[in-house]
Amino acid sequence: MLVLLPPSETKRDGGDGPPLRLDALSFPELGGTRKELADELVELAADPAAARTALGLSPRQDDEIARNAALWSAPTMPALHRYTGVLYDALDVTTLRGAAAARARARLAVGSALFGLVRADDPIPAYRLSAGSALPAGGTLAARWRPALDPVLAGLAAEDLVVDLRSGSYAALGRVPGAVTVTVLAEKPDGSRGVVSHFNKAHKGALARVLAGSRAEPADAAGVAAIARRAGMRVERRGSALEVIVPG
């Protein structure tokens, strides 16, 4: 099983790994697009006003532009430790121990606007690029990533079950045939349901933690749902789509 996570806009600073080497990352077939985008971000950082426009930043976020300027020289850390925020707080991977931690490192991957797809231990620097960013070179990031990323994800899906927890904009960067998808719904006392927005990431992070550490090897959506239910989550299945039901 591969659990595909969205990235986060917030990232930890620093790291104790060497500067970025694209050949040290998983999925080397993505290297060409990775290098093009990294070089564009470094060049863009030389023009802060243009960088703010392209990346959707305010002048108070110029430190994010400085991160991009240092992409090739900044220290790295494992991808799963680089990303922060609500989902990653709920995932809380650093508290997994022993076999559960090893399974998490093998099962977790992150969809990235800059790197396409990285595994948990891939060493990456801090950066700023979102799936909806509009770089001066033109074309959406989805249009630039899909020719390279679609075949990689299709190959992974042919070998293993993929649980895709990415948001819509990141899922558009590359499609996963037959993936198990997850929606979080809030149920009100009257039984009506609506899509969760604010706490969506927290519930997906909690699900990712359960799946990452489980000894089970599910073969389909029913198996994924069974793991979640054993952990006390309320889950309903609609084919390959799962709905996590939480109090509204």
Salt bridges, closest charged atoms under 4 A:
GLU9 OE1 - ARG128 NH2 3.03
ASP13 OD1 - ARG67 NH2 2.63
ASP23 OD1 - ARG21 NE 2.96
GLU36 OE1 - ARG144 NH2 3.80
ASP39 OD2 - LYS35 NZ 2.62
GLU40 OE2 - ARG144 NH2 2.43
ASP62 OD1 - ARG52 NE 2.91
GLU64 OE1 - ARG67 NH1 3.45
GLU64 OE2 - ARG128 NH1 3.22
ASP121 OD2 - ARG105 NE 3.69
ASP150 OD2 - ARG146 NE 3.47
ASP150 OD2 - ARG175 NH2 2.93
ASP164 OD2 - ARG166 NH2 2.87
GLU187 OE2 - ARG193 NE 2.90
GLU187 OE1 - ARG234 NH1 2.82
GLU217 OE2 - ARG107 NH2 2.98
GLU236 OE2 - ARG193 NH2 2.85
GLU236 OE2 - ARG234 NH2 3.97
GLU236 OE1 - ARG238 NH2 3.17
GLU243 OE1 - ARG238 NH2 3.54
